[in-house]
Amino acid sequence: MQLTKAALKAICREHNLYMTPSLNDVLYCNSGGFTTLTGLEAYCNVKSVFFENNALTDLSTMPSLPFLKCLYLQNNAIKSLEGLDTKAPSLHSLNVSRNQLASLDRLNLAELSTLLCAENRLNDIESISVLGKMTQLQTLDLQENELADFDVVLDLLATLPELRCLYLAGNPLVRAAPNYRKRLILALPNLCYLDDSPVFDKERRCAEAWATAGREIEAQQAEQRLSTASARLADPSSVLAEVDESRGTTAGDETI
């Protein structure tokens, strides 16, 4: 079903909006079975568009909306976001959860502060690498995707200095990564909410203490290994004794 001018006028009447398109700053086009975004060009001053629960597969029919700040596209069948960054360059908030996105490629939205992209098909670092350009991101939802490599995802997220809320639950990397919460908290100094729980000051202090203690233990172990190796080099007879002992053990094993 196309989003015709008649359909848009009916929507405006239903929601008590202005019948003059350019006077509206919000549109409620949700749950209408729409397959296109045609007809929106007359609503040139709109700031928020609700287009969830439709049948949209791409954004090729979307006109330029230079003042658009919030776009809600969840629960569609979108496979590509190509062109969105040029058609809506001022976007601050974008919800594309529960679509069919395998990549966020070309989504170069420098002003974006909220990106909700749960339950899609993102499965590797290339599919989300564009996030590194979104330095204003404060809220990022990547739940229930297929991301598996925690280390590379962590490195990417660490480039987002403003990130405050992060949702990664339901990705394979959550189960596979040791010290998952601690490492994310350490990498993201402004993080205040991770998955299903807030990040309190106490948890951050514990993560910092864990990191410090871990480095100290690692340094102690390295020093101990170096000391042991130096002692062996200083006493060649101990090395020969170890070799003789090893040979004796081998011979004994063969006899048995």
C-alpha positions in Angstrom: 0.0 0.0 0.0 1.4 3.4 -1.0 1.5 6.4 1.2 -0.6 8.6 -1.0 -1.6 12.3 -0.4 -5.1 11.1 0.4 -3.8 8.7 3.0 -1.6 11.5 4.6 -4.6 13.8 4.7 -6.6 11.1 6.5 -3.8 10.7 9.0 -3.7 14.4 9.6 -7.5 14.4 10.3 -7.3 11.4 12.6 -4.5 12.9 14.7 -5.8 16.5 14.6 -2.9 17.8 12.7 -2.7 20.7 10.2 -4.2 20.1 6.8 -1.5 22.3 5.3 1.4 19.8 5.1 4.2 22.3 5.7 2.8 23.4 9.1 3.2 19.9 10.7 6.2 19.0 12.7 5.1 15.4 13.4 3.5 12.6 11.4 2.0 9.4 12.6 2.1 6.9 9.8 2.5 3.7 11.9 0.6 0.4 11.4 -0.8 1.3 8.0 0.7 -1.5 5.9 2.6 1.2 3.8 5.3 0.0 1.4 6.6 3.5 0.4 7.5 6.9 1.8 6.2 8.8 -1.2 4.1 11.8 -0.5 6.2 13.1 2.4 7.9 15.8 0.3 5.1 18.3 1.1 5.8 17.8 4.8 9.1 19.6 4.4 9.3 20.9 8.0 8.4 17.7 9.8 10.7 16.9 12.7 9.4 13.5 13.8 8.0 10.7 11.7 6.5 7.5 13.2 6.6 4.8 10.5 6.8 1.6 12.6 4.8 -1.6 11.9 4.6 -1.2 8.1 6.0 -3.1 5.1 8.9 -0.9 4.1 11.9 -2.7 2.5 14.2 0.2 1.7 14.3 4.0 1.8 14.6 4.7 -1.9 11.2 6.4 -2.0 12.0 8.7 0.9 12.2 12.4 0.0 14.6 14.9 1.5 13.5 16.0 4.9 16.2 18.4 6.1 14.7 19.2 9.5 13.9 15.6 10.5 15.2 14.8 14.0 13.5 11.6 15.0 12.6 8.7 12.7 10.9 5.5 13.9 11.1 2.6 11.4 11.0 -0.4 13.7 9.1 -3.5 12.7 9.4 -3.1 9.0 11.3 -5.3 6.5 14.1 -2.9 5.7 17.3 -4.4 4.2 19.2 -1.2 3.5 19.5 2.3 4.9 21.3 3.6 1.8 20.6 7.3 1.2 19.3 8.1 4.7 22.3 10.2 5.6 21.7 12.6 2.7 17.9 12.7 2.9 17.8 13.3 6.7 21.2 14.8 7.6 20.0 16.3 10.9 18.7 13.1 12.5 19.3 12.8 16.2 17.3 9.6 16.9 16.8 6.6 14.7 14.9 3.4 15.5 15.4 0.5 13.0 15.0 -2.4 15.4 13.4 -5.6 14.1 14.2 -5.2 10.4 16.4 -7.2 8.1 19.6 -5.2 8.2 22.8 -7.0 7.5 24.9 -3.8 7.5 24.8 -0.2 8.7 27.1 0.7 5.8 26.9 4.4 4.6 24.8 5.5 7.6 27.0 8.5 8.1 25.0 10.6 10.5 27.4 12.7 12.5 24.7 14.3 14.7 23.0 11.0 15.7 22.7 10.6 19.5 20.3 7.6 19.7 20.5 4.5 17.4 18.2 1.5 18.2 19.1 -1.4 15.9 18.1 -4.5 17.9 17.0 -7.8 16.3 18.6 -7.4 12.9 21.3 -9.5 11.1 24.5 -7.6 12.0 27.2 -10.3 12.4 30.7 -8.8 12.1 32.7 -5.7 12.6 32.3 -4.6 9.0 28.6 -4.5 9.4 28.8 -1.9 12.2 32.1 -0.1 11.4 30.3 3.1 10.4 29.5 3.6 14.1 33.0 4.9 14.5 31.9 8.1 12.7 29.0 8.7 15.0 31.0 10.4 17.8 27.8 12.0 19.3 26.1 8.6 20.1 24.8 8.4 23.6 22.4 5.5 23.3 23.2 2.4 21.2 21.0 -0.7 21.1 22.5 -3.7 19.2 20.6 -6.5 21.1 19.8 -9.8 19.5 22.1 -9.5 16.6 24.8 -12.0 15.6 28.0 -10.2 16.8 30.6 -12.7 18.0 34.0 -11.0 18.2 34.0 -9.1 21.5 37.5 -7.6 21.2 37.0 -5.9 17.9 33.6 -4.6 18.9 35.1 -3.3 22.2 37.8 -1.4 20.2 35.1 0.1 18.0 32.8 1.1 21.0 35.8 2.7 22.7 35.9 5.3 20.0 32.5 6.6 21.1 33.3 9.1 23.9 29.7 10.1 24.6 28.2 6.7 24.9 26.0 6.4 28.0 23.6 3.6 27.4 24.6 0.3 25.6 22.6 -2.8 24.9 24.4 -5.9 23.6 22.4 -8.7 25.2 21.5 -11.6 22.9 24.7 -11.5 20.9 27.2 -14.4 21.0 30.0 -12.2 22.2 28.2 -11.7 25.5 28.5 -15.3 26.4 32.0 -15.7 25.0 33.7 -12.7 26.5 35.4 -13.1 30.0 34.8 -10.2 32.3 32.3 -8.7 29.9 30.8 -5.9 32.0 34.1 -4.9 33.6 35.9 -4.5 30.3 33.1 -2.4 28.8 32.8 -0.2 31.8 36.6 0.4 31.7 36.5 1.2 28.0 33.6 3.6 28.2 34.1 6.2 30.9 30.7 7.8 30.5 28.7 4.5 30.4 25.8 4.6 32.9 23.6 1.8 31.7 24.7 -1.6 30.3 22.1 -4.2 29.1 19.6 -4.8 31.9 21.2 -2.8 34.8 22.7 0.6 35.6 26.4 1.1 36.1 26.8 2.6 39.5 29.9 4.3 40.8 30.6 1.3 43.1 30.7 -1.1 40.1 33.0 1.3 38.2 35.4 1.5 41.1 35.4 -2.3 41.4 36.2 -2.6 37.7 39.0 -0.1 38.0 40.4 -2.0 41.0 40.1 -5.3 39.1 42.1 -3.8 36.2 44.8 -2.4 38.5 45.1 -5.7 40.4 45.1 -7.7 37.2 48.0 -5.7 35.8 49.9 -5.9 39.1 49.5 -9.7 39.2 50.5 -10.0 35.5 53.6 -7.9 36.2 54.5 -10.0 39.3 54.2 -13.2 37.3 56.3 -11.8 34.5 59.0 -10.7 37.0 58.9 -14.2 38.6 59.4 -15.9 35.2 62.3 -13.6 34.4 63.9 -14.2 37.7 63.5 -18.0 37.3 65.1 -17.9 33.8 68.0 -15.7 35.0 68.7 -18.1 37.9 68.8 -21.1 35.4 71.2 -19.2 33.2 73.4 -18.4 36.1 73.6 -22.1 37.2 74.0 -24.4 34.1 74.2 -27.4 36.4 70.5 -27.0 37.3 69.6 -27.1 33.6 71.6 -30.3 33.2 69.9 -31.8 36.2 66.5 -31.0 34.7 67.6 -32.7 31.4 68.9 -35.8 33.3 65.7 -35.9 35.3 63.6 -35.7 32.1 65.6 -38.5 30.5 65.2 -40.6 33.6 61.4 -40.1 33.6 61.2 -41.0 30.0 63.3 -44.2 30.4 61.1 -45.1 33.4 58.0 -44.7 31.3 59.4 -46.9 28.6 60.3 -49.6 31.1 56.8 -49.6 32.5 
